[in-house]
Amino acid sequence: MSRAYSQFCSLTSLLAGTVTVAGIVTFAPAPLLAKSPQDIGQLAITVTVQINGKYLNRVSSGSGFIIAKQGNTYTALTCNHVVGNSQATYTIRTHTGKDYPVTRAVLLQKETNQPDLAVVTFESSESYPVVTFGDSEQAVIGADIFVSGYPANLLEQKSGTNRNHEFSRGAVTSRLPNHPRGYTLRYNALTKGGMSGGPVFDAEGRVVGIHGQGDLDYEQVEDPQENPTGRGLTKTGFNAAIPVNTFLAKLSEAGLNRSAILVNTSPPSNAPVGVNNPTNAKTYYVRGLSRFDTGDLSGAIADLTQAIQTQPDYAEAYFYRGLAYFEQKVFSKSLADYNKAIDLNAAYVDAYYNRALVFSAMGDKPGAVSDYTQVIRLDRSFAAAYNNRGVALSELGDQKQAIDDFNQALQINPGRANTYFNRGLALFRTGNDRAALGDYTQAIQLSPNYAKAYANRGITLTRMGDRQGAIADLEQAARLFNAQGMTSDAQKALDMIRQLQR
């Protein structure tokens, strides 16, 4: 048994040495920004809030969304008509069901024809995510949009806090040159009263508008006895929002600095690229992304370099050139580009995350831990950051904190097989074999071809004295390793099986 244990330790070391790379590769961001509608829907739930008003025993219902946090002070953006009654008292209800009094309201609509905008603040020690703003000019006719809010329904007695979140999909139908209250972004989506002030997301999950208007019109009514005028009021199905660029131009009026919010103005991933002779930074940038997506890393770097030379403060161009260098394993240049992207945008979450990947690839685990920690400070829902920080901490020997990180990652995203694998390895390192065994089993249930999970479960069973169970798992691991082209790992598993069979 001592010889098997020695070989067992060697194989454990081998598999542990590859888990960091596996964890990072699994979570490495793709060059495209687009999220699935399901991802955007989940984000919308966490950032959209109810805004409830009360005046003379009457309740008003509206929506808003969290745009900034400083200490325990959160700022939400909404419509002026949602919070414009100076005699009413307003409360914010978050997706967790907690209510907070509005501590300050700034009405940005001073006159009737000004944009229908307002910001409100509330205090909370809870951690809530904030939205990322996009460029509303990119919300062109035909572009997909998503509206989030809390509609009221008087028939079902749903008003005030007794409202459910709804998420409605549509497309941009027109862009008006002007509108008395700023509602120039129009779209078709199912909305109702109570959703005013809610966010309008683009297909990348960025906010491009503040919803606040559902189109109304008259239609002919067939029965004049029921309606003597012969006309009935109806919703057309068209809606309108105030573009976020209108709000961004009023940040100082709202009492906010640009550094307090997150903005990502990179072109949509499906933006047309068909310009062979680009002359501006954005066109070089878009063509660079297209070349990256086709695997032409050198061409992508050349175009992104041209974008940077044309516009030296183009943080997103530095970000993706850094990613291209990372794919080429030119880590020093990748690191320099991520440093620059962060210098230009101190709240650039993805740049911190990718810089952590570079630090890890360069063997600087403390540097990686520091950047993952910054990612988590900026976005508490970033499961990948918790997972990868846990991997780095486990390699540094801090198994307790690593397990805490894996627990948090699984609470946010319970379907990640490699996070169960990583936690199993940390538990194994603490000597908690039974718990490690459970995590490896869960990883296999989620990913039946997970060769490393079979191997490490076999290793754990060896230490627990289950020789036959260990051999069965190691045989399966060897088969999967061979099928996946990992012949060296397959040979290690076979060597251990021979040790156990002696």
C-alpha positions in Angstrom: 0.0 0.0 0.0 2.8 2.4 0.7 4.0 2.0 -2.9 0.5 2.7 -4.2 0.2 5.7 -1.9 3.5 7.1 -3.4 2.2 6.7 -6.9 -1.1 8.0 -5.8 0.6 11.2 -4.5 2.4 11.6 -7.8 -0.8 11.3 -9.9 -2.6 13.7 -7.5 0.2 16.2 -8.1 -0.2 15.8 -11.9 -3.9 16.3 -11.9 -3.7 19.1 -9.4 -1.2 20.9 -11.6 -3.6 20.8 -14.6 -6.8 21.9 -12.7 -5.8 25.6 -12.7 -5.5 25.7 -16.4 -8.7 23.8 -16.8 -10.5 26.1 -14.5 -9.2 29.2 -16.3 -9.9 27.9 -19.8 -13.4 27.0 -18.9 -14.2 30.6 -17.8 -12.0 32.5 -20.2 -14.2 35.2 -21.9 -15.0 34.8 -25.5 -14.2 37.8 -27.8 -17.8 38.4 -28.5 -19.8 40.5 -25.9 -23.2 39.0 -26.6 -25.0 37.3 -23.7 -27.9 34.9 -24.1 -31.4 36.3 -23.5 -31.5 34.0 -20.4 -28.3 35.6 -19.0 -29.7 39.1 -19.7 -33.0 38.1 -18.0 -31.1 36.9 -14.8 -29.1 40.1 -14.8 -32.3 42.2 -15.2 -33.8 40.6 -12.1 -30.9 41.6 -9.9 -30.6 45.2 -11.0 -34.2 46.2 -11.5 -36.0 47.7 -8.5 -39.6 48.6 -7.6 -40.2 52.2 -6.7 -43.4 52.6 -4.6 -44.9 55.9 -3.6 -47.6 56.7 -1.0 -49.6 59.9 -0.7 -52.9 60.3 1.1 -53.4 56.6 1.3 -52.9 56.2 -2.5 -50.1 54.0 -3.8 -48.2 54.6 -7.0 -46.1 52.0 -8.7 -43.0 52.4 -10.9 -39.6 50.8 -11.6 -36.0 51.8 -11.8 -32.5 50.2 -11.9 -29.3 50.4 -9.9 -26.6 52.4 -11.7 -24.0 53.1 -9.0 -22.7 52.3 -5.5 -20.5 54.2 -3.2 -20.1 52.7 0.2 -23.6 51.7 1.4 -25.2 54.3 -0.9 -26.9 53.0 -4.0 -28.1 55.2 -6.9 -31.0 54.1 -9.1 -32.2 55.7 -12.3 -35.9 56.1 -13.2 -38.4 58.4 -14.8 -39.3 61.8 -13.3 -43.0 60.9 -13.5 -42.4 57.9 -11.2 -41.0 60.0 -8.3 -42.1 63.5 -9.2 -44.7 64.0 -6.4 -42.8 66.1 -3.8 -45.5 65.3 -1.2 -45.3 61.6 -1.5 -42.9 59.2 0.3 -41.0 56.7 -1.8 -39.5 53.3 -1.0 -37.2 51.1 -3.1 -37.8 47.3 -3.1 -34.9 45.2 -4.5 -35.1 41.7 -6.0 -34.4 40.3 -2.5 -37.8 41.6 -1.3 -36.1 44.2 1.0 -37.5 47.7 1.2 -35.5 50.9 1.7 -36.6 54.5 2.0 -35.5 56.9 -0.7 -33.0 59.1 0.9 -32.6 61.6 -1.9 -34.3 62.3 -5.2 -32.9 64.4 -8.0 -35.5 65.4 -10.6 -33.7 66.0 -13.9 -36.8 67.2 -15.7 -37.1 70.8 -14.6 -39.6 71.8 -17.4 -42.3 69.9 -19.2 -40.3 69.5 -22.4 -37.1 68.3 -20.8 -36.2 64.5 -20.6 -38.4 62.6 -18.2 -35.5 61.5 -15.9 -34.7 61.3 -12.2 -32.3 59.6 -9.9 -32.9 58.4 -6.4 -30.6 57.0 -3.7 -31.0 54.5 -0.9 -28.8 53.0 1.8 -28.1 49.3 2.3 -25.3 47.2 3.6 -26.4 44.4 1.2 -24.5 43.8 -2.0 -26.4 44.5 -5.2 -24.9 44.6 -8.7 -25.0 47.7 -11.0 -25.8 47.9 -14.7 -23.4 48.6 -17.5 -24.4 51.4 -19.9 -24.0 51.0 -23.6 -24.1 53.4 -26.5 -27.8 54.1 -27.3 -26.7 55.3 -30.8 -26.0 51.6 -31.6 -29.7 50.7 -30.9 -30.6 50.9 -34.6 -33.8 49.9 -36.2 -34.2 46.1 -36.1 -31.8 45.6 -33.1 -33.0 43.3 -30.3 -34.0 44.9 -27.0 -35.2 43.7 -23.6 -37.4 45.6 -21.2 -37.4 44.9 -17.5 -39.8 46.1 -14.8 -42.6 45.5 -12.4 -46.0 45.9 -14.0 -49.1 46.7 -12.0 -52.4 44.8 -12.6 -55.4 46.2 -10.9 -57.7 43.3 -11.9 -55.4 40.9 -10.0 -54.8 43.5 -7.2 -51.1 43.7 -8.0 -49.8 47.2 -7.2 -47.2 48.6 -4.9 -45.0 45.9 -3.4 -47.5 43.2 -4.6 -46.0 43.1 -8.1 -44.0 40.5 -10.0 -40.9 41.1 -12.2 -41.4 40.8 -15.9 -38.9 40.6 -18.7 -40.1 41.5 -22.3 -38.3 41.1 -25.6 -38.8 43.3 -28.6 -37.0 45.1 -31.4 -36.2 48.7 -32.2 -38.9 50.0 -34.6 -37.9 53.6 -35.1 -35.6 56.4 -33.9 -37.3 59.8 -33.6 -35.2 63.0 -34.3 -36.8 64.6 -31.2 -39.5 64.2 -28.6 -40.8 66.7 -26.0 -39.8 64.5 -23.1 -36.9 62.7 -24.7 -38.6 59.5 -25.8 -36.8 59.0 -29.1 -36.0 55.3 -28.9 -39.1 53.3 -29.9 -39.6 49.5 -29.9 -42.3 46.8 -29.9 -42.5 44.9 -26.6 -45.2 43.9 -24.1 -45.3 46.5 -21.3 -47.7 47.8 -18.7 -48.1 50.6 -16.3 -45.6 50.2 -13.4 -42.7 49.3 -15.7 -41.9 53.0 -16.3 -38.3 53.8 -15.3 -37.2 50.2 -15.9 -34.0 49.5 -18.0 -34.0 48.7 -21.7 -31.1 46.3 -22.5 -29.4 45.6 -25.8 -28.4 42.1 -27.0 -25.1 42.4 -25.1 -26.8 43.0 -21.7 -26.0 46.7 -21.6 -28.6 49.4 -20.8 -29.4 51.6 -23.8 -32.6 53.2 -22.7 -35.0 54.1 -19.8 -38.5 52.8 -20.5 -41.3 55.2 -19.8 -43.9 55.4 -22.4 -46.4 52.9 -23.9 -48.1 54.1 -27.1 -51.8 54.8 -26.8 -54.3 55.4 -29.7 -58.0 55.3 -30.4 -59.6 52.5 -32.3 -63.1 52.2 -33.7 -65.6 50.6 -31.4 -68.3 48.5 -33.1 -71.1 49.1 -30.6 -72.0 52.8 -30.4 -74.5 52.1 -27.6 -71.7 50.9 -25.3 -69.5 53.8 -26.4 -71.3 56.8 -27.9 -68.1 58.3 -29.2 -67.4 55.3 -31.3 -63.8 55.3 -30.2 -62.0 53.3 -27.5 -58.5 53.8 -26.1 -56.0 51.0 -26.8 -52.3 50.3 -26.5 -50.6 50.0 -29.8 -47.8 47.7 -28.7 -45.2 50.3 -29.5 -43.2 51.7 -26.6 -40.6 54.4 -26.1 -37.5 54.9 -24.0 -35.2 57.8 -23.3 -31.8 56.9 -24.8 -29.1 56.5 -22.1 -26.8 58.9 -24.0 -29.3 61.6 -23.0 -28.8 60.7 -19.3 -25.0 60.4 -19.6 -25.0 64.0 -20.8 -26.7 64.9 -17.5 -24.4 63.1 -15.1 -23.2 66.3 -13.4 -26.8 67.4 -12.9 -27.5 64.0 -11.3 -24.5 64.5 -8.9 -22.5 61.6 -10.4 -19.0 61.4 -11.8 -18.3 59.3 -14.9 -16.0 57.1 -12.8 -19.0 56.1 -10.6 -20.7 54.2 -13.4 -19.9 51.4 -15.8 -19.9 52.1 -19.5 -19.1 49.8 -22.4 -19.5 51.4 -25.8 -17.9 48.6 -27.9 -19.9 47.8 -31.1 -22.5 45.0 -30.9 -21.0 41.6 -31.8 -23.2 41.4 -34.9 -22.3 44.9 -36.1 -21.7 45.1 -39.9 -18.0 45.0 -40.8 -18.0 45.3 -44.6 -15.6 48.2 -44.9 -12.3 47.2 -46.6 -10.6 50.5 -46.1 -11.3 51.7 -42.6 -10.5 55.3 -41.7 -11.7 55.6 -38.1 -10.9 53.9 -34.8 -14.3 52.1 -34.4 -14.1 50.6 -37.9 -10.6 49.2 -37.3 -11.8 47.9 -33.9 -14.8 46.1 -35.4 -12.7 44.6 -38.2 -10.2 43.5 -35.5 -12.9 41.7 -33.6 -14.1 40.0 -36.7 -10.6 38.8 -37.5 -10.1 37.6 -33.9 -13.3 35.6 -34.2 -12.1 33.9 -37.3 -8.8 33.0 -35.6 -6.6 35.6 -37.5 -4.8 36.8 -34.3 -2.1 38.6 -36.2 -4.6 40.5 -38.4 -6.7 41.3 -35.3 -3.7 42.7 -33.5 -2.8 44.8 -36.5 -6.3 46.3 -36.7 -6.6 46.9 -33.0 -3.2 48.6 -33.0 -4.5 50.9 -35.8 -7.6 51.6 -33.7 -5.4 52.5 -30.7 -3.1 54.7 -32.8 -6.2 56.5 -34.1 -7.8 56.8 -30.7 -5.2 56.4 -27.9 -7.9 56.2 -25.1 -9.7 53.3 -26.7 -9.9 51.0 -23.6 -11.8 48.2 -25.4 -9.2 48.0 -28.2 -6.5 47.5 -25.6 -8.6 44.9 -23.9 -9.1 42.8 -27.1 -5.5 43.2 -28.3 -4.5 42.0 -24.8 -6.7 39.0 -25.4 -5.2 38.3 -28.8 -1.7 38.5 -27.3 -2.9 36.1 -24.5 -4.0 33.6 -27.2 -0.6 33.9 -28.8 1.0 33.3 -25.3 2.8 36.6 -25.6 2.0 37.3 -21.9 4.2 40.4 -21.4 2.4 42.3 -24.1 -1.0 41.0 -23.0 -0.3 42.2 -19.5 0.8 45.6 -20.7 -2.5 46.0 -22.7 -4.7 45.0 -19.8 -2.7 47.5 -17.6 -3.6 50.2 -20.1 -7.2 49.2 -20.3 -7.5 49.4 -16.5 -5.7 52.8 -16.4 -8.3 54.1 -18.8 -11.2 52.5 -17.0 -10.7 51.7 -13.4 -14.0 49.8 -13.2 -13.3 47.6 -16.2 -14.3 44.2 -14.7 -13.4 42.0 -17.6 -10.0 43.6 -17.9 -9.2 42.8 -14.2 -10.5 39.3 -14.8 -8.4 38.7 -17.9 -5.3 40.3 -16.3 -5.7 37.7 -13.5 -5.6 35.0 -16.2 -2.3 36.4 -17.5 -0.9 36.6 -13.9 -1.9 33.0 -13.4 -0.3 31.9 -16.7 2.9 33.7 -15.7 2.9 31.9 -12.4 2.0 35.0 -10.3 -0.7 33.5 -8.2 -0.8 36.4 -5.6 -1.2 38.8 -8.5 -4.1 36.7 -9.9 -5.8 36.6 -6.4 -5.5 40.4 -6.2 -7.2 40.9 -9.5 -10.0 38.3 -8.9 -10.6 40.1 -5.6 -11.1 43.4 -7.5 -13.5 41.7 -9.9 -15.6 40.5 -7.0 -15.6 43.9 -5.4 -17.0 45.3 -8.7 -19.4 42.4 -9.4 -20.5 40.1 -6.6 -22.3 37.8 -9.0 -19.2 36.9 -11.0 -19.1 33.2 -10.3 -16.0 32.6 -12.5 -13.9 35.0 -10.4 -14.8 33.2 -7.2 -14.0 29.9 -8.9 -10.6 31.0 -10.2 -9.6 32.8 -7.1 -10.4 29.6 -5.2 -8.1 27.7 -7.6 -5.2 30.1 -7.0 -5.8 30.1 -3.2 -5.8 26.3 -3.1 -2.5 26.2 -5.0 -1.1 28.7 -2.5 -2.2 26.4 0.3 -5.1 28.4 1.7 -7.7 25.6 1.4 -10.2 27.2 3.8 -10.6 30.4 1.8 -10.5 28.4 -1.4 -13.4 26.3 -0.3 -15.3 29.4 0.8 -14.8 30.8 -2.7 -16.0 27.6 -4.4 -19.0 27.6 -2.1 -19.9 31.1 -3.3 -19.3 30.2 -6.9 -21.7 27.3 -6.6 -24.3 29.4 -4.9 -24.3 31.7 -7.8 -24.0 29.0 -10.5 -24.7 25.5 -9.2 -24.3 23.8 -12.6 -20.5 24.1 -13.0 -18.9 20.7 -12.9 -15.3 22.0 -12.7 -16.2 24.1 -9.6 -17.3 20.9 -7.9 -14.0 19.3 -9.1 -12.0 22.2 -7.7 -13.7 22.1 -4.4 -13.3 18.4 -4.2 -9.5 18.8 -4.7 -9.4 21.5 -1.9 -11.3 19.2 0.4 -9.0 16.3 -0.5 -6.0 18.5 0.5 -7.6 19.1 3.9 -8.1 15.4 4.4 -11.9 15.5 4.1 -12.0 12.5 1.8 -15.8 11.8 2.1 -16.7 15.3 1.2 -14.2 15.3 -1.7 -15.7 12.1 -2.9 -19.2 13.7 -3.0 -17.9 16.6 -5.0 -16.1 14.5 -7.6 -19.3 12.4 -8.0 -21.3 15.6 -8.5 -18.9 16.7 -11.1 -19.2 13.4 -13.0 -23.0 13.6 -12.8 -22.9 17.0 -14.4 -20.2 16.1 -16.9 -20.1 12.3 -17.5 -16.9 12.5 -19.6 -14.9 14.4 -16.9 -11.8 12.2 -17.0 -10.0 14.2 -14.2 -13.0 13.8 -11.9 -12.9 10.0 -12.4 -9.1 10.0 -11.8 -9.3 12.1 -8.6 -12.3 10.1 -7.3 -10.2 6.9 -7.9 -7.4 8.5 -6.0 -9.7 9.4 -3.1 -11.1 5.9 -3.0 -7.6 4.6 -2.8 -6.9 6.6 0.3 -10.2 5.5 1.8 -9.2 1.8 1.3 -11.7 1.0 -1.5 -9.3 -0.7 -3.9 -11.9 -2.1 -6.3 -13.8 1.2 -6.6 -10.5 3.0 -7.2 -9.5 0.6 -10.0 -12.9 1.0 -11.7 -12.7 4.8 -11.6 -9.1 4.8 -12.8 -9.9 2.5 -15.7 -12.7 4.8 -16.8 -10.4 7.8 -16.4 -7.7 6.1 -18.6 -10.4 5.4 -21.3 -11.6 9.0 -21.3 -8.0 10.4 -21.2 -7.1 8.3 -24.3 -10.3 9.3 -26.1 -9.6 13.0 -25.4 -6.0 12.7 -26.6 -4.5 13.1 -23.1 -2.2 10.1 -23.4 0.2 11.1 -20.7 -2.5 11.3 -18.1 -4.0 8.0 -19.4 -0.6 6.3 -18.8 -0.4 7.7 -15.3 -3.8 6.3 -14.5 -2.8 2.9 -15.9 0.4 2.9 -13.9 -1.5 3.4 -10.7 -3.9 0.6 -11.6 -1.0 -1.8 -11.9 0.3 -0.6 -8.5 -3.1 -1.2 -6.9 -3.4 -4.7 -8.5 -0.1 -5.9 -6.9 
